[in-house]
Structures are given as C-alpha cells and as structure tokens.
Amino acid sequence: TTVLPIAQPCAEIFMDQNPEVDISVQGGGSGVGVASIIDGTCDIGNSSRPIKEEEVVTAQEKGVDIFENIVARDAIAVIVNPANTITGLTLENIKAIYTGEISNWSEVGGANQTIVVVSRDSASGTFEAFNELALKKERLRPDSLLQASNSAVATTVANTPGAIGYVGLGYVTDRIKAVPVNGIMASKETVNSGTYPLARPLFMYTNGEPTGIVKEFIDFVMSEEGQKLVEENGFISVQ
C-alpha cells in the first residue's frame, strides 16, 4: 500500500498515453506483491521492503529470476493524535513504546495518558522496515492495534486519543501529527541527506530485467514525468 499512490497515477497516465495498454493496480501489502511476482500472477510486484533470502530461493525454485527496480525513496513518519503535546521522540522511546516497556505518555514528556499503539500487520513492508529500523527486530507488544494499510493506520491514529502509529511519508496529512525522531523531521531533505533514521527505498520487482511493455512502464515511472508524480504524492525521487 506504500507504493500504491505511485503506481496508480503512473498507470493512469501511461494508459492515457498508450490506449492499447491495460494496467490493473492492486494493493495488499509488500508480502502480497512479492508473492505475486514469484507466483507469476502479476508482471510487477510492488514492495516497500527488500525481498528476503527465502523468497529469492522460492522464486528460483519456480524458475523466477527476481530483478530489483528501485523507483522511489520514502521516510516512515512516526505519527500521533493531533491533541498530543509531545514535540518529538527518540528511536529508543519508539522501541520502548512498541515493545511494551513504556505505556504512558508521561514517561516520554507527555500528558498522563495511556499510549494506544497502532501498527501495520506482518504482511506489510512498512512493518518489516519499521521493525528492523526502529524495533531492531524485537517483538511487537501484543496489545497493538494491527491495521492492513497506511491509510487505516492514519485514520486510527487521527480518531484515537493517545494513539501512536507510523506511515509512509505520502500518507502524512493535517489530520495527524508527525513528530521528529532523534530531533529530525521526516522530509525529502532529511532522507536525501541521510539524517532521518527511518528511511527506505521503494521497489517494483520483475521476473528478470524488464522487457517490452513492462520495461516501457517502469521507464515511464523512472522518467522526469513519472518521478514528478512520485514527488507530488509525497515520496522522494531517485533522480
């Protein structure tokens, strides 16, 4: 669902320019994108995390040669309910909140209020990246509210007092409050400078190096016009 806001408008404009081409874009999480390219049920598998070694092995067993196309960069923004008064968190704070060591905002300089932890589910590449970068692969607290998409996380945090969550940069709106991490706010500039600690590439995987119409579409995504769409939808160009 992170790459969806890039793939959808790119597909629509590409089809406008190439009326004979029909592109179907579906969400479902990075695990679904990777599994679909391995199973041969799609031409391009979108993912917000790198493919895993075991997935590469499965792909090879099925005769699929996974090829990595990096089409954008993203920051995972840490978000809280707008009523929250905190002005920032450290990576250590975030890890302690998500593993269950900290359960009240007063422990990190906020009000005396129970923290409601909102997370993506395990099929999500955003969860995988957050788990590695912020939690150092420690176990997520069992009372977390698991959501199936970035937009569901944003909506839950916006509507739940005391909530904390994380979303791709393109999903940050004025309905939620993004907070600095280690004193750095998620932005294009802080991702490109390498200072924001929760940054990651975004992928479109193909079976082998792309050819034909698949190559033409990915070339469009990587073009000046495509990368402008990347930026317009809140992500960061790789050009």
C-alpha positions as CSV (number, residue, x, y, z in Angstrom):
1,T,0.0,0.0,0.0
2,T,3.0,2.3,0.3
3,V,3.9,2.1,-3.4
4,L,0.2,2.2,-4.5
5,P,0.0,6.0,-4.6
6,I,2.9,5.9,-7.0
7,A,1.8,3.0,-9.2
8,Q,-1.8,4.2,-9.6
9,P,-1.3,7.6,-11.1
10,C,1.6,6.4,-13.2
11,A,-0.6,3.6,-14.6
12,E,-3.4,6.0,-15.4
13,I,-1.2,8.5,-17.3
14,F,0.7,5.7,-19.0
15,M,-2.6,4.2,-20.2
16,D,-3.8,7.6,-21.4
17,Q,-0.6,7.9,-23.5
18,N,-0.8,4.2,-24.6
19,P,-4.6,3.4,-25.2
20,E,-3.8,-0.1,-26.2
21,V,-2.3,-0.9,-22.8
22,D,-4.4,-2.1,-19.8
23,I,-2.8,-2.0,-16.4
24,S,-4.5,-3.3,-13.2
25,V,-3.1,-1.9,-10.0
26,Q,-3.9,-3.6,-6.7
27,G,-2.8,-3.1,-3.1
28,G,-2.4,-5.7,-0.3
29,G,1.0,-5.3,1.3
30,S,4.6,-6.0,0.2
31,G,4.3,-9.7,1.1
32,V,1.5,-9.9,-1.4
33,G,3.4,-8.0,-4.1
34,V,6.5,-10.3,-3.7
35,A,4.4,-13.5,-3.6
36,S,2.5,-12.4,-6.7
37,I,5.7,-11.9,-8.8
38,I,7.0,-15.3,-7.6
39,D,3.7,-17.0,-8.4
40,G,3.5,-15.4,-11.8
41,T,0.2,-13.7,-11.2
42,C,1.5,-10.2,-12.0
43,D,4.1,-8.5,-14.2
44,I,5.3,-6.1,-11.5
45,G,5.4,-6.8,-7.7
46,N,5.5,-3.6,-5.6
47,S,7.2,-3.7,-2.3
48,S,8.4,-1.2,0.3
49,R,11.0,-3.7,1.7
50,P,13.8,-5.6,0.0
51,I,13.0,-9.2,-1.0
52,K,14.0,-11.8,1.6
53,E,16.6,-14.5,1.0
54,E,13.9,-17.3,1.5
55,E,11.7,-15.5,-1.1
56,V,14.6,-15.5,-3.6
57,V,15.1,-19.2,-3.0
58,T,11.4,-19.9,-3.6
59,A,11.5,-17.8,-6.7
60,Q,14.5,-19.7,-8.1
61,E,12.7,-23.0,-7.4
62,K,9.8,-21.7,-9.5
63,G,12.1,-20.5,-12.3
64,V,11.6,-16.8,-11.5
65,D,14.6,-14.5,-11.7
66,I,13.8,-11.6,-9.3
67,F,15.0,-8.3,-10.6
68,E,15.0,-5.2,-8.4
69,N,13.9,-1.8,-9.7
70,I,14.2,1.0,-7.1
71,V,11.6,3.6,-8.2
72,A,11.5,6.0,-5.2
73,R,12.6,6.6,-1.6
74,D,10.4,7.0,1.4
75,A,10.5,8.0,5.1
76,I,8.5,6.2,7.7
77,A,6.9,9.0,9.6
78,V,6.0,8.4,13.3
79,I,2.6,9.9,13.9
80,V,0.5,10.7,16.9
81,N,-3.0,12.0,17.6
82,P,-3.1,15.8,16.9
83,A,-4.1,16.5,20.5
84,N,-0.8,15.0,21.8
85,T,1.5,17.7,23.2
86,I,4.8,15.8,22.7
87,T,7.4,17.6,20.5
88,G,9.5,14.6,19.5
89,L,10.7,11.1,20.3
90,T,14.0,9.2,20.2
91,L,14.4,5.9,18.5
92,E,14.9,4.4,22.0
93,N,11.5,5.9,23.0
94,I,9.8,4.4,20.0
95,K,11.3,1.0,20.5
96,A,10.3,1.1,24.2
97,I,6.7,2.1,23.3
98,Y,6.3,-0.6,20.6
99,T,7.8,-3.4,22.7
100,G,5.7,-2.5,25.7
101,E,8.3,-1.1,28.1
102,I,6.6,2.3,28.0
103,S,2.8,2.5,28.2
104,N,2.1,6.1,29.3
105,W,2.9,9.4,27.5
106,S,4.1,10.9,30.8
107,E,7.1,8.6,30.6
108,V,8.3,10.5,27.4
109,G,7.4,14.0,28.4
110,G,3.7,14.0,27.5
111,A,0.5,14.0,29.4
112,N,-0.6,11.4,31.9
113,Q,-2.4,9.3,29.2
114,T,-2.3,5.7,28.2
115,I,-0.5,5.1,24.9
116,V,-2.5,3.3,22.2
117,V,-0.1,1.5,19.9
118,V,-1.1,1.2,16.2
119,S,0.9,-0.9,13.8
120,R,0.8,-2.5,10.4
121,D,0.3,-6.2,10.1
122,S,3.1,-8.7,9.4
123,A,2.4,-8.8,5.6
124,S,3.4,-5.2,5.4
125,G,6.7,-4.0,4.1
126,T,6.3,-0.9,6.1
127,F,6.1,-3.1,9.2
128,E,9.1,-5.0,8.2
129,A,11.2,-1.8,7.6
130,F,9.9,-0.3,10.9
131,N,10.6,-3.5,12.8
132,E,14.2,-3.6,11.6
133,L,15.0,0.2,11.8
134,A,13.1,1.1,15.0
135,L,12.5,-2.1,16.9
136,K,15.7,-3.9,16.0
137,K,13.6,-6.9,15.3
138,E,12.3,-7.2,18.8
139,R,8.8,-8.5,19.4
140,L,5.9,-6.1,18.9
141,R,3.7,-5.6,22.0
142,P,0.7,-8.0,21.9
143,D,-1.9,-5.3,22.5
144,S,-1.0,-3.4,19.4
145,L,-3.9,-2.5,17.0
146,L,-2.9,-4.1,13.7
147,Q,-4.0,-2.3,10.5
148,A,-3.9,-3.6,6.9
149,S,-2.9,-0.3,5.2
150,N,-1.1,3.0,5.7
151,S,-4.4,4.9,5.4
152,A,-6.0,2.7,8.1
153,V,-3.1,3.5,10.4
154,A,-3.5,7.2,9.8
155,T,-7.3,7.1,10.3
156,T,-7.0,5.1,13.5
157,V,-4.4,7.5,15.0
158,A,-6.4,10.5,13.9
159,N,-9.5,9.2,15.6
160,T,-8.0,7.7,18.8
161,P,-6.8,9.8,21.7
162,G,-3.3,8.7,22.9
163,A,-2.6,6.8,19.7
164,I,0.8,6.5,18.0
165,G,1.4,4.9,14.6
166,Y,3.7,5.0,11.6
167,V,3.1,5.6,7.9
168,G,4.9,6.3,4.6
169,L,5.6,10.0,4.1
170,G,3.0,10.2,1.4
171,Y,0.2,9.5,4.0
172,V,1.0,12.4,6.3
173,T,-1.8,14.9,6.4
174,D,-3.0,17.6,8.8
175,R,-5.4,15.1,10.4
176,I,-2.4,13.5,12.2
177,K,0.8,14.9,13.8
178,A,4.2,13.7,12.5
179,V,6.8,14.0,15.2
180,P,10.6,14.4,14.9
181,V,12.7,11.3,15.5
182,N,16.0,11.9,17.2
183,G,15.3,15.6,16.6
184,I,14.9,15.1,12.8
185,M,11.6,15.5,11.0
186,A,10.8,13.2,8.1
187,S,11.1,15.1,4.8
188,K,12.6,14.8,1.3
189,E,15.7,16.8,2.5
190,T,16.4,14.7,5.6
191,V,16.0,11.5,3.6
192,N,18.3,12.7,0.9
193,S,20.9,13.9,3.4
194,G,20.8,10.6,5.3
195,T,19.9,12.2,8.6
196,Y,16.4,10.9,9.1
197,P,16.8,7.4,10.7
198,L,13.7,5.7,9.3
199,A,14.2,5.9,5.6
200,R,13.9,3.2,2.9
201,P,13.9,2.6,-0.8
202,L,10.7,1.5,-2.7
203,F,10.7,-1.3,-5.2
204,M,9.0,-2.6,-8.3
205,Y,10.1,-6.2,-8.7
206,T,10.0,-8.0,-12.1
207,N,10.8,-11.5,-13.3
208,G,14.2,-10.8,-14.9
209,E,15.3,-7.5,-16.3
210,P,12.1,-5.8,-17.6
211,T,11.4,-6.0,-21.3
212,G,8.6,-4.9,-23.7
213,I,5.7,-3.1,-22.3
214,V,6.7,-3.8,-18.7
215,K,10.1,-2.0,-19.4
216,E,8.2,0.9,-21.0
217,F,6.1,1.3,-17.9
218,I,9.0,1.2,-15.5
219,D,10.9,3.6,-17.7
220,F,7.9,5.9,-17.5
221,V,7.9,5.7,-13.7
222,M,11.7,6.5,-13.7
223,S,11.2,9.3,-16.2
224,E,11.1,13.0,-15.3
225,E,7.2,12.8,-15.6
226,G,7.0,9.7,-13.5
227,Q,9.3,11.0,-10.8
228,K,7.3,14.2,-10.7
229,L,4.3,12.0,-9.8
230,V,6.4,10.3,-7.1
231,E,7.1,13.8,-5.6
232,E,3.5,15.0,-6.0
233,N,2.3,12.0,-4.0
234,G,4.6,12.8,-1.0
235,F,7.5,10.5,-1.8
236,I,11.1,11.2,-2.8
237,S,12.5,11.0,-6.3
238,V,15.5,8.8,-7.0
239,Q,16.7,11.1,-9.9
